[in-house]
C-alpha cells in the first residue's frame, strides 16, 4: 500500500509531499485506520536514561517539527518520538526549495533551517496530545541570534519545555544554521553544557522531576574532535548523545547532478559514517552515557550493527520516507 501512495507523493515537491503524508497519517489515525497496522511483537522494552521505552526504535527530530502529529506518529508502534527542532521564536527557515530526493540511493539533502512555529506552539501541542509514551523535545537557536548569545536561546527553550519533555535534545550540529556547529567545540561547548546542566539542576528541584539532557552531534567529526567532545561531555555529566545529524559529505551521491546542493545529507548513504561516529563515541564515553543512533538506519540489520557498536536506542527518519510505516515494525521485530 505504501509503495502505491509513495508513487503519487514522489510526483510532488518533497517538502509538500512530506506535509501531505503527515496530514494523511493524521486523518488515518482519526479514522482509526492505523489500528489496522500489525502491532504484534512491538513490545521489546528498554530502560535508558532511567526511562522505560516500549521498544528501542524511535522517530527522529525533524519529522514533526512542531508536535502537530504526535498521536498519529505514536500509532505506528514506535518506542519514542522526538519532536522539533524548536526555537524560542517562530521562524520560516531557509528559502524554498530546500529538500531534495535521491530515490535510487534512498538519500535526501535538506537545508530546512529550523523552520518551526516556536516553542509556545510546540508546548501547546504536547499538552493536547493523548500519547503518554516517551517524547523527546529537540531545541535550537533562532537564526537571528548571534553565536555569543546562543546560550540564551537554549536556556529559554529548556526552561519552557522541561515540564513536558521525557528528555531534551540539544541540537548544536545542524549544518543549515550558519556557525551553529561551532557550538560543538571547546569553549563554546563547555560553557553551553555547563550552563544547561546548571539549569537542569534548578529545574529538577522546581518540578520535582529529573529530565535528561542529550546532545545531538554531527557526523562530520574526526576522531580527535570526538575525543575532545567526549571529555567535555563526560566532565559535565551529560546524560546522553544522539549520533548523528545530517552530513556535509556527499559520499554515495557525489556523482549525481544535484549532489552539490547546499544542505545536510541523510539516508542510506550516511550509514557507514554514522556507524563510525557511534563506535568512536562509545569508545570515548563512559558506559553510563548512552547513545541514540541515528543516520541511515533502514533495516533491522542496520539497527543491530548500531547496537553492536554501542548504541542503546535507534532513531529513523529518511528510511520512513522511502519505506513507510512498516519500517518501524521490521526493525523492532528484527531486534534480539
N, C-alpha and C positions, 0 to 999 in steps of 0.2 A: 504494500500500500504506500509506504513512504517513497519508494522509487517512483511511483506514479505521480505523487504530489511534488516530489523534487523536480521532476521533468518540467513542470509548469513554473515552479518557483525560480528555477535557474534561467528562465526566459526573462526574468525581471532584473532590475538593478539589484546588486547583492544586499545593500542596506535595506531597500524597500522589501525585498524578499524575506529578510530576517524579521522585520517588524510584522509583516503579514503572517509569517509562520507562528510567531508568538501569539498573535491575535486569534489565529485558528486553533492553536492549542488551548488557549483560554476558553474559547467557545466550546471546544470538545469537552473540556473539564466541566463547564457549566451544564452541559447536556448529559453529563455522566458517562460520556463515551470513553474517557480514559480508564474507567473501571474495567473495560474490556481487555486492557493490556494485561498480559500474564504477570502476576506478582509472585508466583510460587518461587521459592528458593532465593528470594531477595533479602532475607534476613541473615546477615553474616556479621554479627555485632563486633564492633571495635571500640576500645576505650583509648582515646588520645586526648591530650591536653586536660585530662580529668573529665572529658565529655563522653557521653555514650552515643555512639553512632550506630544507626540501624545496619548500615553496611559502609565499607570504606570508600565508596565511589560517589563523588560529588560533582556539581556543576560549577565551573569556574566563573570568576568575576568577568563582567563584560557581556555575558549572555543576557542578563537582565540588569541594566544599569541602574534602574530606579526602584526596583522592588515591585513593579507593576504586575508581575506574573508569578509570584511566589507559590501560590496554591496550585496553579496549573503545572508548574515545573515539578513540584513535590509529587504530583500524581504519577510521574514517570517511574517512581520507585528508587530515586537516588537517596543516598545516605545523608547528604547535606547539600545546602545551596549557599553559594557566596554571591552577594549582590553588590553593585557598584561597578566601577569606582565612582564614589560620590565626593563632591567638593562643597565647601561652605555655601557658595552662591551658585545658582544655576548658570550653565554656560553652554553655548551652542556647539562647541568642539571645532574641529578643523573644517575647512571648505570641502564641500562635496564635489565629485565622488571621492570616497575615502575608504572603500572596501573593494578588493579585487580577488576574484576566484582563479584558482589553477586546478580545475577539476581532475585532470589525469593524475596529478601529483597529490590530490586531496590536501591542498595547501591554500592559505589565504595571505594577503598582505592587507593590514589595516592601518589607518592613520586617523582614528576616530578623534582622539584628543580630549578624552574625559567629557564627552557630551553627556550632560545629565541635568535633571530638574532641581538639583540642590538637596542638601541634607534634610531640610524640613519636610520636603515631599516624600523622601525615602522613608523617614521615620513614620509618617502617617500611613504609608503602605504596609510597613511591617506591623504596625498596630492593628490594621484591618485584617491582616492575613489570618486564616484559620490554622495554618500549618504550625505545629508545635515541635517540630524537629530542630535540627541544628542549622542556624542561619549565621553565616559569616558576613560581616559588612566591611567592604574594601574602601579605604579612604585615601584621598589625594589632595593636591593643592590646586587652586584656581590658576589659570594661565596668567592672569594679570598680577599675581603675587610674586614679588621678587624672591629669588632663591634665599636671600638672607632673612626673609620673613616667612619662609615656608613653614617653619615650626608653628607659627600662629594658626595657619590653616589646619594642620594636622591636630593640634591641640583642640581647636574648636570642634572639629568633626568627632574626635574621640569623646569629648565631653557630651556631645549631643547623642551619639549612637550607643554609648556604653550601656545604658539600661535595657537596650533592645537587641543586643548582639550576643550570640553564643561565643564568638571570638571576633576580634577586629584585625583586619589585614592592612598593613601599612604599605601602600604602593609607592615605591621610590624607584621603579625600574621600567616604567613605560617609556618607549623611545619616541612617543608622539607629543610630549610636552617638553619644550626646549629646556635644556640644562637639568631636567628632573633627575637624570641618572647620576649627577654629581653628588646627590644626597646619599649614594651608596658608599662614599669613600671618606675615610679618615675623619677629619674634624667635623664635617657636616654630619656624617653617620653617627658619630659618638655623641654629639650634642643633641641630635634629634631623638635618638633612642633613650638617652639618659633622661631627657625631659618627659617623653611619653611614658616611660616606666615610672617616673615620679608621679605623673598624673594618674596612672593606673592604681598606684597605692592609695592615693587620696580618694579616687572614685570607688574603689573597693570598699573603703570604710563608709562612705556616704550611702552606697547602695547595698551594703552588706552582701556583696557578690563579687567574686574574682573572675574577670573576663580576660582570657588570654590575649596577648599581643603577638602578632605574627608578621614577619617582614617578607614581602614578595621581592625576589631578586631576579636579575637579568640573566639570560643565557650566555651573554657575550662577555663573561668574566673569564680571565685567565686564572690558572691555579694559584698564582701569587696573590691575586686580588681576593680569591675565595678564602685563602688562609688568613689574610688581613681582616676581612669582614667577619669571619668566624670568631676571631679573637675578640673583636669588639662586641659582637652579639652574645658571646659567652660571658664576657665580663659584666655586661649589664643584664644578664639573666633573661634574655628574650625567650618567649615561650615556644617559638617555633618559626619555621620559614616555609615559604611556598617557592618551589623551584620548578618551572621558571615562567617569566613573562615572554612576550614575543621578541623576535631576534632581528638584528640588523643584517645578519648573514643571509645569503641567498643560495646556500648550498642545496642542491637538488632542483632548483628552478632557475639557476643563473643563465641558462641557455634560452630562456623564454622571453618573448618580446616585452612584457610588462614587468619583468623581474626587478628592474632598477627603479621602479616607482618608489617614492618615499613611504616609509611606514615599517611596521614590525611584521615579520613572517611568523605564521603559526601553521600547525598541521603536521602531517606525517613526515615532512622533510625536516622538521625541527627535532624529531625524537632522539636521534643519536646525540645531538648537542645537549638536550635536556637530560638525558641519561647520564652523560659525563658529569654535568654540574651537580646532579643529585648525589652521585657516588663521591665526588670530591668534597662536597659539604658534609656528607656523612663521615668521611674520613677525618675532617677537621673539627666537627662539632661533638660535644659530649652526647652520650646516649639519651640524656633526659631532655634534649631539644629535638622534638620530632620534625619530620619533613613531610610536607604535602607535595607530591609530584604532579606536575602539570606541564604539558608540552608534547604534542604529537601522539598522545595515547589513543589508539584506535582499535585496540583488541585486548582480549584477556592476556595474551602473550606479552604485549607491551606492558600491561599493568603488573604482571608478575615479575618482569625484568626490573621495573621500578621498585617493587617491594624488596626484591633480592638485593638491589643496590642500596637499600637502607631507608626507603620511604615508608611511612606509616599509613598514608591516605593517598587517594588518587583523585585528580580532577580532569574533566573532559570539557571541551568546547568545540573546536573545529571539527572533531570527529562526529559530533552530533549533527552538524550542518550537512555533512556528507552521508552519514549512515542513518540518521534519525534516532528516535527514542529507544529502539531495540538495542542500541549500542550499550546503554547502561545495563540492561539485563544480561547481555552477552558477557560483559566484563565481570559483573557480580557473580554469575553462575560459574565463570571460569576461574575464580579465585579459590585457593585451597581453604 
